[in-house]
Amino acid sequence: MVAEPAQERLLDIVAARKRRLKNSPSPKSKTTQALQSSNVINIMDALERSVEAEKRAKR
């Protein structure tokens, strides 16, 4: 087979990126931690609770 320097370099870059991504925490975990540590609320949950409270008050 003919050695392709560009292909070999590309494979090295891909392997390095895989190693780097494997060792770093996922972005989802950072986002989840940030949401859990802040005062962010789910608007839909708050709306549902509000509508249920209104329905109970009218009965």
The first five atom37 places (N, CA, C, CB, O) and aatype in JSON, in Angstrom:
{
  "aatype": [12, 19, 0, 6, 14, 0, 5, 6, 1, 10, 10, 3, 9, 19, 0, 0, 1, 11, 1, 1, 10, 11, 2, 15, 14, 15, 14, 11, 15, 11, 16, 16, 5, 0, 10, 5, 15, 15, 2, 19, 9, 2, 9, 12, 3, 0, 10, 6, 1, 15, 19, 6, 0, 6, 11, 1, 0, 11, 1],
  "atom_mask": [
    [1, 1, 1, 1, 1],
    [1, 1, 1, 1, 1],
    [1, 1, 1, 1, 1],
    [1, 1, 1, 1, 1],
    [1, 1, 1, 1, 1],
    [1, 1, 1, 1, 1],
    [1, 1, 1, 1, 1],
    [1, 1, 1, 1, 1],
    [1, 1, 1, 1, 1],
    [1, 1, 1, 1, 1],
    [1, 1, 1, 1, 1],
    [1, 1, 1, 1, 1],
    [1, 1, 1, 1, 1],
    [1, 1, 1, 1, 1],
    [1, 1, 1, 1, 1],
    [1, 1, 1, 1, 1],
    [1, 1, 1, 1, 1],
    [1, 1, 1, 1, 1],
    [1, 1, 1, 1, 1],
    [1, 1, 1, 1, 1],
    [1, 1, 1, 1, 1],
    [1, 1, 1, 1, 1],
    [1, 1, 1, 1, 1],
    [1, 1, 1, 1, 1],
    [1, 1, 1, 1, 1],
    [1, 1, 1, 1, 1],
    [1, 1, 1, 1, 1],
    [1, 1, 1, 1, 1],
    [1, 1, 1, 1, 1],
    [1, 1, 1, 1, 1],
    [1, 1, 1, 1, 1],
    [1, 1, 1, 1, 1],
    [1, 1, 1, 1, 1],
    [1, 1, 1, 1, 1],
    [1, 1, 1, 1, 1],
    [1, 1, 1, 1, 1],
    [1, 1, 1, 1, 1],
    [1, 1, 1, 1, 1],
    [1, 1, 1, 1, 1],
    [1, 1, 1, 1, 1],
    [1, 1, 1, 1, 1],
    [1, 1, 1, 1, 1],
    [1, 1, 1, 1, 1],
    [1, 1, 1, 1, 1],
    [1, 1, 1, 1, 1],
    [1, 1, 1, 1, 1],
    [1, 1, 1, 1, 1],
    [1, 1, 1, 1, 1],
    [1, 1, 1, 1, 1],
    [1, 1, 1, 1, 1],
    [1, 1, 1, 1, 1],
    [1, 1, 1, 1, 1],
    [1, 1, 1, 1, 1],
    [1, 1, 1, 1, 1],
    [1, 1, 1, 1, 1],
    [1, 1, 1, 1, 1],
    [1, 1, 1, 1, 1],
    [1, 1, 1, 1, 1],
    [1, 1, 1, 1, 1]
  ],
  "atom_positions": [
    [[0.83, -1.19, 0.0], [0.0, 0.0, 0.0], [0.87, 1.25, 0.0], [-0.94, 0.0, 1.21], [1.98, 1.25, 0.52]],
    [[0.35, 2.3, -0.58], [1.06, 3.57, -0.64], [0.78, 4.35, 0.64], [0.64, 4.39, -1.89], [-0.36, 4.47, 1.07]],
    [[1.83, 4.87, 1.23], [1.67, 5.66, 2.45], [1.12, 7.03, 2.09], [3.02, 5.78, 3.22], [1.66, 7.72, 1.23]],
    [[0.07, 7.42, 2.76], [-0.55, 8.73, 2.54], [-0.3, 9.58, 3.77], [-2.09, 8.59, 2.25], [-0.96, 9.4, 4.79]],
    [[0.64, 10.51, 3.71], [0.94, 11.34, 4.88], [-0.26, 12.14, 5.36], [2.08, 12.29, 4.55], [-0.44, 12.32, 6.56]],
    [[-1.08, 12.63, 4.44], [-2.25, 13.42, 4.84], [-3.24, 12.55, 5.6], [-2.92, 14.04, 3.6], [-3.81, 12.98, 6.6]],
    [[-3.44, 11.33, 5.12], [-4.38, 10.43, 5.8], [-3.85, 10.02, 7.17], [-4.64, 9.17, 4.93], [-4.61, 9.97, 8.14]],
    [[-2.56, 9.75, 7.27], [-1.97, 9.4, 8.56], [-2.11, 10.55, 9.55], [-0.48, 9.01, 8.39], [-2.44, 10.35, 10.72]],
    [[-1.85, 11.76, 9.08], [-1.97, 12.94, 9.95], [-3.41, 13.13, 10.39], [-1.47, 14.21, 9.22], [-3.67, 13.47, 11.55]],
    [[-4.35, 12.91, 9.48], [-5.76, 13.03, 9.82], [-6.15, 12.0, 10.88], [-6.63, 12.86, 8.56], [-6.88, 12.32, 11.82]],
    [[-5.68, 10.78, 10.73], [-5.97, 9.75, 11.73], [-5.38, 10.12, 13.09], [-5.43, 8.39, 11.26], [-5.99, 9.86, 14.12]],
    [[-4.18, 10.72, 13.09], [-3.56, 11.18, 14.34], [-4.42, 12.27, 15.0], [-2.13, 11.71, 14.08], [-4.61, 12.27, 16.22]],
    [[-4.93, 13.19, 14.19], [-5.77, 14.27, 14.72], [-7.06, 13.7, 15.32], [-6.11, 15.29, 13.6], [-7.48, 14.11, 16.4]],
    [[-7.67, 12.76, 14.62], [-8.91, 12.15, 15.11], [-8.65, 11.4, 16.42], [-9.5, 11.18, 14.05], [-9.44, 11.51, 17.36]],
    [[-7.56, 10.66, 16.49], [-7.24, 9.91, 17.7], [-6.98, 10.87, 18.87], [-6.0, 9.01, 17.47], [-7.42, 10.61, 19.99]],
    [[-6.28, 11.97, 18.61], [-6.01, 12.94, 19.67], [-7.3, 13.57, 20.16], [-5.05, 14.04, 19.17], [-7.48, 13.77, 21.37]],
    [[-8.2, 13.88, 19.25], [-9.48, 14.47, 19.65], [-10.29, 13.49, 20.47], [-10.27, 14.9, 18.41], [-10.92, 13.89, 21.46]],
    [[-10.3, 12.22, 20.09], [-11.03, 11.21, 20.86], [-10.48, 11.1, 22.28], [-10.96, 9.84, 20.16], [-11.23, 11.0, 23.25]],
    [[-9.14, 11.13, 22.4], [-8.54, 11.06, 23.73], [-8.92, 12.28, 24.57], [-6.99, 10.95, 23.63], [-9.25, 12.16, 25.74]],
    [[-8.88, 13.45, 23.94], [-9.2, 14.68, 24.66], [-10.67, 14.67, 25.11], [-8.92, 15.91, 23.79], [-10.97, 15.04, 26.24]],
    [[-11.56, 14.26, 24.23], [-12.98, 14.23, 24.59], [-13.28, 13.16, 25.64], [-13.83, 13.98, 23.35], [-14.17, 13.34, 26.48]],
    [[-12.54, 12.08, 25.59], [-12.75, 11.01, 26.56], [-12.36, 11.46, 27.97], [-11.94, 9.76, 26.15], [-12.99, 11.07, 28.95]],
    [[-11.32, 12.28, 28.06], [-10.82, 12.73, 29.36], [-11.55, 13.94, 29.92], [-9.36, 13.05, 29.25], [-11.47, 14.2, 31.12]],
    [[-12.25, 14.69, 29.09], [-12.93, 15.89, 29.58], [-14.37, 15.56, 29.96], [-12.89, 17.01, 28.51], [-14.98, 14.66, 29.37]],
    [[-14.93, 16.27, 30.94], [-16.32, 16.04, 31.31], [-17.26, 16.47, 30.19], [-16.67, 16.78, 32.61], [-16.95, 17.38, 29.42]],
    [[-18.38, 15.8, 30.1], [-19.33, 16.12, 29.04], [-20.0, 17.47, 29.3], [-20.38, 15.01, 28.9], [-20.19, 17.84, 30.46]],
    [[-20.37, 18.19, 28.26], [-21.04, 19.48, 28.44], [-22.37, 19.35, 29.16], [-21.25, 20.14, 27.09], [-22.79, 20.26, 29.88]],
    [[-23.03, 18.24, 28.99], [-24.31, 18.06, 29.66], [-24.14, 18.04, 31.17], [-24.97, 16.76, 29.2], [-24.97, 18.61, 31.89]],
    [[-23.09, 17.41, 31.67], [-22.9, 17.35, 33.11], [-22.64, 18.74, 33.68], [-21.75, 16.41, 33.46], [-23.1, 19.05, 34.79]],
    [[-21.92, 19.59, 32.95], [-21.69, 20.96, 33.41], [-23.0, 21.73, 33.45], [-20.68, 21.68, 32.5], [-23.26, 22.46, 34.4]],
    [[-23.81, 21.56, 32.43], [-25.09, 22.26, 32.36], [-26.0, 21.78, 33.48], [-25.76, 22.05, 30.99], [-26.65, 22.59, 34.14]],
    [[-26.04, 20.5, 33.7], [-26.88, 19.94, 34.75], [-26.45, 20.47, 36.12], [-26.84, 18.41, 34.73], [-27.29, 20.83, 36.94]],
    [[-25.16, 20.51, 36.36], [-24.66, 21.01, 37.63], [-25.0, 22.48, 37.8], [-23.14, 20.82, 37.73], [-25.38, 22.9, 38.9]],
    [[-24.89, 23.26, 36.75], [-25.19, 24.68, 36.83], [-26.67, 24.89, 37.13], [-24.81, 25.39, 35.52], [-27.02, 25.75, 37.94]],
    [[-27.53, 24.11, 36.5], [-28.96, 24.25, 36.74], [-29.33, 23.84, 38.16], [-29.75, 23.43, 35.73], [-30.19, 24.45, 38.78]],
    [[-28.69, 22.81, 38.67], [-29.0, 22.34, 40.01], [-28.51, 23.32, 41.07], [-28.4, 20.97, 40.25], [-29.1, 23.4, 42.15]],
    [[-27.46, 24.05, 40.79], [-26.91, 24.94, 41.8], [-27.49, 26.36, 41.72], [-25.42, 25.0, 41.67], [-27.15, 27.2, 42.55]],
    [[-28.34, 26.63, 40.75], [-28.9, 27.97, 40.62], [-30.39, 27.95, 40.95], [-28.67, 28.52, 39.2], [-30.95, 26.91, 41.29]],
    [[-31.02, 29.11, 40.84], [-32.44, 29.23, 41.14], [-33.3, 29.16, 39.88], [-32.7, 30.53, 41.87], [-34.32, 29.84, 39.8]],
    [[-32.9, 28.37, 38.92], [-33.63, 28.23, 37.67], [-34.82, 27.31, 37.9], [-32.71, 27.68, 36.53], [-34.69, 26.25, 38.51]],
    [[-35.99, 27.73, 37.4], [-37.18, 26.89, 37.53], [-37.67, 26.52, 36.14], [-38.28, 27.61, 38.33], [-37.38, 27.21, 35.16]],
    [[-38.41, 25.45, 36.08], [-39.03, 25.04, 34.83], [-40.34, 25.8, 34.71], [-39.26, 23.49, 34.77], [-41.23, 25.65, 35.54]],
    [[-40.46, 26.62, 33.69], [-41.63, 27.48, 33.53], [-42.9, 26.66, 33.37], [-41.45, 28.41, 32.33], [-43.94, 27.01, 33.91]],
    [[-42.83, 25.56, 32.61], [-44.01, 24.73, 32.4], [-44.49, 24.1, 33.71], [-43.72, 23.63, 31.37], [-45.69, 24.03, 33.96]],
    [[-43.57, 23.65, 34.53], [-43.95, 23.09, 35.83], [-44.62, 24.15, 36.7], [-42.72, 22.51, 36.56], [-45.63, 23.88, 37.35]],
    [[-44.06, 25.35, 36.71], [-44.63, 26.44, 37.5], [-46.02, 26.79, 36.98], [-43.72, 27.68, 37.46], [-46.93, 27.04, 37.78]],
    [[-46.21, 26.82, 35.66], [-47.52, 27.12, 35.08], [-48.53, 26.04, 35.44], [-47.4, 27.24, 33.56], [-49.67, 26.36, 35.79]],
    [[-48.15, 24.79, 35.36], [-49.06, 23.7, 35.71], [-49.47, 23.79, 37.18], [-48.41, 22.32, 35.42], [-50.64, 23.6, 37.5]],
    [[-48.54, 24.08, 38.06], [-48.88, 24.23, 39.49], [-49.83, 25.4, 39.69], [-47.6, 24.43, 40.33], [-50.76, 25.31, 40.5]],
    [[-49.6, 26.48, 38.98], [-50.45, 27.66, 39.1], [-51.87, 27.35, 38.63], [-49.87, 28.83, 38.3], [-52.84, 27.74, 39.28]],
    [[-52.0, 26.67, 37.49], [-53.32, 26.32, 36.96], [-54.03, 25.37, 37.91], [-53.21, 25.69, 35.56], [-55.23, 25.53, 38.14]],
    [[-53.34, 24.41, 38.46], [-53.95, 23.5, 39.42], [-54.4, 24.23, 40.67], [-52.98, 22.39, 39.78], [-55.47, 23.94, 41.2]],
    [[-53.61, 25.15, 41.15], [-53.98, 25.94, 42.33], [-55.22, 26.77, 42.06], [-52.83, 26.86, 42.77], [-56.09, 26.88, 42.93]],
    [[-55.34, 27.34, 40.87], [-56.53, 28.14, 40.5], [-57.76, 27.25, 40.46], [-56.32, 28.83, 39.13], [-58.83, 27.65, 40.92]],
    [[-57.61, 26.06, 39.9], [-58.74, 25.12, 39.82], [-59.2, 24.73, 41.23], [-58.35, 23.86, 39.0], [-60.4, 24.65, 41.49]],
    [[-58.26, 24.47, 42.12], [-58.63, 24.09, 43.49], [-59.3, 25.26, 44.21], [-57.37, 23.62, 44.28], [-60.21, 25.05, 45.01]],
    [[-58.87, 26.46, 43.94], [-59.44, 27.64, 44.61], [-60.87, 27.9, 44.14], [-58.56, 28.88, 44.34], [-61.68, 28.41, 44.92]],
    [[-61.2, 27.57, 42.91], [-62.52, 27.79, 42.36], [-63.53, 26.76, 42.85], [-62.47, 27.77, 40.87], [-64.73, 27.03, 42.8]],
    [[-63.11, 25.63, 43.31], [-64.03, 24.57, 43.75], [-64.67, 24.89, 45.03], [-63.33, 23.26, 43.88], [-65.47, 24.11, 45.54]]
  ]
}
